[in-house]
Structure formats: C-alpha cells, structure tokens
Amino acid sequence: MEYTSTYIRYMSPAQIIEALLAKGWKQSELAAKLNTDQPNVSRWRKGQEPRGPSRDLIRDLAATEGVIQPPKDAPRPLATVVMVPLISWVGAGRLVDSATQTPASEARAIPFGDLGPGDFFALAVKGDSMDRISPEGSIIVVNRRDKQLLPGKAYVFAIRGETTFKLWQPKPPRLEPFSTNPAHEAKFLDTRRGIFVVGRVRRTLLDL
C-alpha cells in the first residue's frame, strides 16, 4: 500500500499505526517514540481510539516521518460510511428518563461518513440549552467508546438513571449549557454521586 498518497485527515489512528510499522519498526520501538508502551500500540493498531495527547502524537510522528504526505495530484479518499441507529432523544435543557430509549435493533439507521473508530448511536435533541451547536430537532452522534472527559467538549451524561446533553467543565465539576437562551445555567456536580458518561458527542446533523 502506498501510504504517502493518503491525506492525514482521512486516516484513522489504526491506519497511521500500520503506516508507521510498515517502515520496519517493531511495536516496542514505535511505543517508545510515542511515549507509551507496546500494549497500547497493539490496541490502537486493532482499532481502539487513542485518548488525550496520544492522538496528536501519532499524527505528528507520522507527519515527521513523511508517511502521510500526499502528492499534489492525490485523489481525495472515499469516506467510510457507518449506519448509526437513532435510538431515542436527549434533553438539552433538562434530564430525560433513559428508559425511553428504543433498542438499537429496532431503530432506524442514519448514514454518516468519516466518524472514525468507535461504537456510535444517534439521538434527537429536544430543548434549547445546546442550541449554539445543536438546535432543537437536530441529531447528535455519540461515541460510547469515548468517555474521557475533556474540558469544553460535549457529552451525553446519565445522572441517577436520566440523561442530558451538555459541555463538560472540570473546575469546579459542572455540566454547562451552550445556548442563546440566558435562562439556562450550569449544573454543578458532586462527582462522588452517580454521574456516568454515556459517550462523547462527535457530530451534529440538522436538516434545513
């Protein structure tokens, strides 16, 4: 495979790991270059999404090594399409009983491209507390494999059996709205009590 003809933004971390290993490095050698250990490299190679700064380190190393620099006439790779089940709706303004969800096996599926590796499902948004990025009626795609909380990123949370869609801010721990409606306020949390990260929101879809 000619890795130099593929744009970095269209390569998954697993594909980049393969490209780097194709240079002749052992997994242990690549792990040392990425400031991690060999088991992590093995997991990323099999499709597990790297977390935190590791994702950027992988792409930076690939760019430094020149394995993903495209020629000027390189064609744009085709997007990978994933059928994502629309299982329910989520409150952007108040908590919603998670028992209202439709089983994935019975839900209609929506095609999305270039989501990368993960375990995805879609939710319809009700409420306006996140309307700067996801207005009421839009659909969000959630990666349930990505639960690492990063400041300012959007997640679906479950709190005592109910769900909500908000931004995460850690200092102090709180769920923040991102809304044009000033009536919405942050919800401050006691992290010792029953908060669960359902997954990170990776995409918003809105029909006009």
C-alpha positions in Angstrom: 0.0 0.0 0.0 1.3 3.5 -0.8 0.8 5.4 2.4 2.3 8.6 1.0 -0.7 9.0 -1.2 -3.3 9.3 1.6 -4.2 12.5 3.4 -3.6 12.5 7.1 -7.1 13.8 7.9 -8.7 10.8 6.2 -6.6 8.2 8.0 -7.7 6.6 11.3 -5.1 6.2 14.1 -5.1 2.4 13.3 -4.2 3.2 9.7 -1.4 5.6 10.7 0.0 2.9 13.1 0.1 0.5 10.2 1.9 3.0 8.1 4.5 3.7 10.7 5.1 0.0 11.4 5.5 -0.5 7.6 8.7 1.5 8.0 10.2 -1.6 9.7 9.8 -0.6 13.3 8.8 -3.0 16.0 5.8 -2.2 18.1 8.1 -1.6 21.1 10.2 0.8 19.1 7.1 2.7 17.9 5.8 2.8 21.5 9.0 4.4 22.7 8.6 7.1 20.0 5.1 7.8 21.2 5.9 7.9 24.9 3.7 4.9 25.6 4.0 1.1 25.9 3.7 -1.8 23.4 0.2 -3.0 24.6 -1.2 0.5 23.8 0.3 0.4 20.3 -1.2 -3.1 19.8 -4.7 -1.9 20.9 -4.5 1.2 18.7 -3.5 -1.0 15.8 -6.6 -3.1 16.3 -8.9 0.0 16.2 -9.1 1.2 19.8 -9.2 5.0 19.7 -6.2 6.7 21.4 -7.1 9.2 24.1 -5.8 12.6 25.1 -2.5 13.8 23.6 -1.7 10.3 22.2 -3.9 11.0 19.2 -1.9 14.1 18.3 1.4 12.4 19.0 0.6 9.7 16.5 -0.3 12.1 13.7 2.7 14.4 14.5 5.1 11.4 14.3 3.6 10.3 11.0 3.9 13.8 9.6 7.5 14.0 10.8 8.4 10.6 9.2 6.7 11.6 5.9 4.5 8.6 5.7 1.3 10.6 5.0 2.4 13.5 2.8 0.2 13.4 -0.3 1.4 14.3 -3.8 -0.3 17.4 -5.3 -2.4 15.3 -7.6 -3.5 12.8 -5.0 -7.3 12.0 -5.2 -9.4 12.5 -2.1 -10.0 9.1 -0.5 -13.6 7.9 -0.3 -15.4 8.4 3.1 -16.2 5.4 5.2 -19.9 5.3 5.7 -21.3 4.0 9.0 -25.0 3.3 9.6 -25.8 4.8 13.0 -29.0 3.7 14.8 -31.3 6.6 16.0 -32.3 5.1 19.3 -34.1 8.0 21.2 -33.9 11.6 22.1 -31.9 13.5 24.6 -32.8 16.6 26.7 -30.7 19.7 26.1 -32.3 21.7 28.9 -33.5 19.0 31.4 -32.9 15.4 32.3 -34.7 12.7 30.3 -35.6 9.3 31.5 -33.2 6.9 29.8 -35.8 4.1 29.8 -37.5 5.9 26.9 -34.7 4.7 24.5 -35.5 2.4 21.6 -33.4 -0.7 21.3 -30.7 -0.3 18.6 -32.0 -3.5 16.9 -35.4 -1.8 16.4 -34.2 1.7 15.5 -33.9 3.2 12.0 -30.4 3.9 10.9 -28.8 7.0 9.5 -25.7 7.0 7.3 -22.7 9.1 8.5 -19.2 9.4 6.9 -15.7 9.7 8.4 -16.7 9.1 12.0 -13.5 7.0 12.7 -13.4 4.0 15.0 -16.0 3.8 17.8 -19.4 2.5 18.9 -21.9 5.0 17.7 -25.6 5.8 18.2 -27.7 8.8 17.4 -30.1 10.9 19.5 -32.6 13.6 18.6 -32.2 16.8 20.6 -35.1 18.4 22.5 -34.7 21.7 24.2 -32.5 24.7 23.5 -29.7 24.7 26.1 -27.2 23.5 23.5 -28.7 25.4 20.5 -25.4 27.1 19.6 -24.1 23.8 18.3 -27.2 21.5 18.3 -30.6 23.3 18.0 -33.8 21.5 19.0 -34.7 19.0 16.3 -31.1 18.3 15.3 -29.5 14.8 15.6 -26.3 14.2 17.5 -24.0 11.2 17.1 -22.5 9.8 20.3 -19.4 7.6 20.6 -20.0 5.4 23.6 -16.3 4.2 23.5 -15.1 7.7 24.1 -15.7 8.5 27.8 -12.6 10.5 28.6 -13.8 13.9 29.8 -12.1 16.9 28.2 -12.8 20.5 29.2 -15.3 22.2 26.9 -16.3 19.1 24.9 -19.8 17.9 24.5 -21.0 14.6 26.1 -24.2 12.8 27.0 -24.4 12.1 30.7 -26.5 9.8 32.8 -27.3 11.1 36.3 -29.3 8.8 38.5 -30.9 7.0 35.5 -31.7 10.1 33.5 -29.7 11.6 30.5 -28.7 15.0 29.4 -26.5 16.6 26.7 -24.0 19.3 27.9 -20.5 20.6 27.8 -18.1 19.3 30.5 -16.1 21.7 32.6 -13.9 20.3 35.4 -13.1 23.2 37.7 -15.4 23.1 39.5 -17.1 19.9 38.1 -20.2 21.1 36.2 -22.3 20.5 33.1 -22.6 23.7 31.1 -25.2 24.7 28.5 -24.1 26.4 25.3 -27.2 28.4 24.4 -28.6 31.6 23.1 -31.1 31.4 25.9 -29.7 33.1 29.1 -32.2 31.2 31.3 -30.0 28.1 31.2 -27.4 27.7 33.9 -24.6 25.3 34.7 -25.4 22.3 36.8 -22.7 21.8 39.5 -21.9 18.2 40.4 -20.8 16.2 43.3 -18.7 13.7 41.3 -18.9 11.2 44.1 -22.6 10.7 43.4 -23.9 8.8 40.4 -22.7 10.6 37.3 -22.0 8.4 34.3 -20.5 9.4 30.9 -22.6 7.8 28.2 -20.3 9.0 25.5 -18.8 11.9 23.6 -20.8 13.8 21.0 -18.9 13.6 17.7 -21.3 15.0 15.1 -24.4 17.2 14.8 -26.8 16.9 11.9 -29.5 19.5 11.1 -31.9 19.4 8.2 -32.6 22.9 6.8 
